[in-house]
Amino acid sequence: MAGGLKLERAVEALELLLGKPGGAGTDSGSFQTAKRAVLLKTLGSNLAALEEKLGQDPQWKDLQGLRAEVREQAAWIESSTDVTWCFTSQVLLLLLCLKKCMILLAAAYQPAKPNPRSAEVAPALSPDTLSISQQKTVQSALQFVVTLGLCPYLLPGVGIPLKHRTEFSAVVQDVVSLDAAPSAMRRLYACCTALLQSAQHPSLGNLILTRHLGDLIAGLCQLGFCPTKGKGEQGRPPVELQGLTEEERTCCREALQSVLDRVYQPLVVWELLVLQGGSKQTLRSPRQEVQQPLAQAPAWLRRLCGQLLSERLMRPNGVQAVVRGIMEGVGTGAAGGGSAEAAAADWKKCDMVARILASCPQQSLSLEDYYRGVCPQILDLLHIQDKLAAHQFQRVATTAVLTMAREHHQLAVKYLLCPMLAPLLLCRDVAEMAVEDLPAGTVLVKEAELSRCVEDVFKVYVVGNEPSGALLESLQPALGVIFSLYCFTKQNVSHLRSPCQGILLWVLEKSERGVALSLLEGFAGLGSTVQLLHPLCRFQVASGGGATIAVRETISDEDEALYQKVSLEQWQMEQLVDLLTLCQKSGLTGDFFIWCLKELTRVAAEDEAGLEASPLSPASLVEVGQKKQLLVLQLVAMLCESVSDTVFTDIAQVVEFVAVTLQRACASLARGSEGTVEAQTLSMSMGLVAAVLGGAVQLKSGDFAILKQLVPLLEELSCIHPEPVIQELAADLRITICTHGAFSTQAVGPAAQSTLGKKTGSSGLGGQTHTNPTERLEAETAGLSLGQPQSNEHSSCTKSSVGQRSVPQGENGESTGRKTHPSGSAPAAHTPQRLHELLLAAYEPEIPLRAAALRSLCRLVEQRDPDALKAQEKLLKVFLENLEHEDSFVYLSAIQGVALLSDVDPEQTLPCLLAQYDCAAPGAAGPQTAETRMKVGEVLMRVTRALGDLLFDSGREERPGGRSPKGGRPRGSTAAPGAH
């Protein structure tokens, strides 16, 4: 009978019944201002108009027959004397007719074959497609159904009441007659059943389930789960809760489950949360400034919603659905608009969601089952690509991981942390993978896996920033591989460098000092607490800027294999030192430097004891000891070269450093093996103590308690040292410490002056109590001659110590070494003598002294010193000869000097440079090396960059003492040499 019925006829009938042709909504026209009588009269007249049209118009006979057929099948729609229910029933019947008509049209539709000549033409729409105006009509009809046939029959606290929605809804609530048959539960059942049947068609289902999902869920919950016996829920008589058979209630439960599984899960979560409500629900009514409280949801409904939410959570991708449901419900997500930015700052909601995820629901079989199902989904939240919601999801995931690790650490390690660290732990111990049997180049960890692993560790540990002992311990097995990856990323450009560095710095900063030192010892290869990347594995550069881990190729040449191994260890140690330069403020660098000195003393003692040991010692043990000794020596040397003069941050570290050096000196004296190095070490240490006691540092009462650690060492030194002067100075220092500076002999002051290179008390050292010897030499040469050179070892070691060593005096009070002039003793007018001494010092074999002299000469040229300008030829010769030096500190200073001379007089300097670059320098003994040409090229590049267009202006007249300001730089603006 419906075969000839057109879709437009059913929609036209809905328009006639609604009384607003064209699909006007419920919020327009007379409906917004209608009162009860007017509303009932309007509904009755619309029903009469529909019946008249169906009975008189022959074109509507097909629709009339289809409606009768649907009416026979829908036995649950009962007739009533209530106008509102009669109106609702007719709307439901027309919606069912529309659904059946759409199904028949879609079944009879046979799409035409596509024309290849017009492939760009859009295909024809299916005949069951609703137009925009038709969709508006259906939406208006659904609004009437929900307002007149569903919401009035919900119990208090179930869903949002009508009076809190719109003015029209408030009028409807008073119009509906609950006394007329059928009962409220039967009406609710009929309305929900008709809506569910209409929603079986996709087009109608989208309109119903997206606009009225919350009301439909509320109705199904009441029909299927509301208790029919008991206390009577919130004033509603128990008899009104009856009226449904158990079979019908079962069908409602199944229908509810079907709807919840069918709809977009975040939307289901949000509607269930709204339906569950809270203890103090409020809602702002139209035209009311005061928020009216809502009735609290019944206990059975709250329990039911909690159970349904737990089921949503335990489903696949349920965690993401719960998070999206809450966050998108408050305005985030793709449709959040401007409110999304406001919700992004609401971290409290994220923390609340994280606590929900970390709590095991009552419906779960066990806590471990819950963790097994939920933890992988929580880790997936860290990988959300949606830029707008990524921060919220990461916050939720990070907080959930930290909460689980804090409350149930073992389960969190098993199901969260270990899976997250799996790619890194795989490369630490590959014994189970039989890597030996895999061909070289086999990729063990892909780029995406490794990048995701490192980024997840950074988000959870560093961004989460909850440095508990258990959490730090869980990360420790992977730190060696992270450090190896960090060293690899320093060789090229990689986006993994920053997160690796952040992870390492965070662990070193948050760990206890003993644990941090143990980790640094492992990174340096001196301990077994840290396992680096397995020797059979290696990192490879990946196409996406990350890295992969593959099987290393076997090298047959033993020399080449040894070279690569040593080069890798050297590179890792350099990166460790660079990493330590970022930890100086926390004092970790100073503590590790002191640990290295202690280790160096211990290794030296073991080495000397090993010489007296039995020659039958295994060769492997000897090799291991020698390797460790070399590593310690190399690490100490690199730390001395790289750490700045602020390596020590407090007086305790300075005292500990002095104690280490004094212990080493005492040990050498006890063995009778004191040499030049030991003597200079002792002089430096005692001079440092004298400088601290002499006023270089503002000492407090608590600092003397720390200094008293040196009293036993000084007492031992005063007894065993063969030199009377050292014995006397040690005794005087001990007395000064014990008396808290109240008594100080005359020997302490000169020792402090000799160490500081200035008069005691002229200025405090403050935080920078550790003077670099090259900087000290420059300070001395700024007004007087050069001082006493130091040994090779301690000329670099004292970069992190305090001051220059005090020079022991003989019996007549004269210095046993070369004389050094106190600061300011030589007048500034003696610049020729000072320049002569600097020129001589530029040829010193001691690298620090030579470099300091070159830098002092550069400063004289930069300041346009008259004596230096007169000796330009000598200075140019000195700088050019020092270009051939191997040490970078020396030749970079020479490069700067030549560049400064070129800035002063380019016409005289440039020809010499060009001749030097062409290997035709005057007086050259032979062809220049490639390194020297590169250094000269560096000078030429600096000069040409500084001069610019003036380089080719050969006709201009050179101004004395500088260039023409036209296009040039001001005096003294030559760039300093690059760092080496």
Secondary structure, 3 states (H helix, E strand, C coil): CCCCCCHHHHHHHHHHHHCCCCCCCCCCHHHHCCCHHHHHHHHHHHHHHHHHHHHHCHHHHHHHHHHHHHHHHCCCCCCCCCHHHHHHHHHHHHHHHHHHHHHHHHHHCCCCCCCHHHCCCCCCCCCCCCCHHHHHHHHHHHHHHHHHHCHHHCCCCCCCCHHHCCHHHHHHHHHCCCCCCCCHHHHHHHHHHHHHHHCCCHHHHHHHHHHCHHHHHHHHHHHHHCCCCCCCHHHCCHHHHCCCCHHHHHHHHHHHHHHHHHCCHHHHHHHHHHHHCCCCCEEECCCCCCEEECCCCCHHHHHHHHHHHHHHHHCCCHHHHHHHHHHHHCCCCCCCCHHHHHHHCCHHHHHHHHHHHHCCCCCCCCHHHHHHHHHHHHHHHHHCCCHHHHHHHHHHHHHHHHHHHHHCHHHHHHHHHHHHHHHHHHHHCCHHHCHHHCCCCCEEECHHHHHHHHHHHHHHHHHCCCCCHHHHHHHHHHHHHHHHHHHHHCCCCCCCHHHHHHHHHHHHHHCCHHHHHHHHHHHCCCCCCCCCCCCCEEEEECCCCCEEEEECCCCCCHHHHHHHHHHHHHHHHHHHHHHHCCCCCCCHHHHHHHHHHHHHHHHHHHHHHHHCCCCCCCHHHHHHHHHHHHHHHHHHHHHHHHCCCCCCCCHHHHHHHHHHHHHHHHHHHHHCCCCHHHHHHHHHHHHHHHHHHHHHCCCCHHHHHHHHHHHHHHHHHHHHCCCHHHHHHHHHHHHHHHCCCCCCCCCHHHHHHHHHCCCCCCCCCCCCCCCCHHHHHHHHHCCCCCCCCCCHHHHHHHHHCCCCCCCCECCCCCECCCCCCCCCCCCCCCHHHHHHHHHHHCCCCCHHHHHHHHHHHHHHHHCCCHHHHHCHHHHHHHHHHHCCCCCHHHHHHHHHHHHHHHHHCHHHHHHHHHHHHCCCCCCCCCCCCHHHHHHHHHHHHHHHHHHHHHHHCCCCCCCCCCCCCCCCCCCCCCCCCCCC
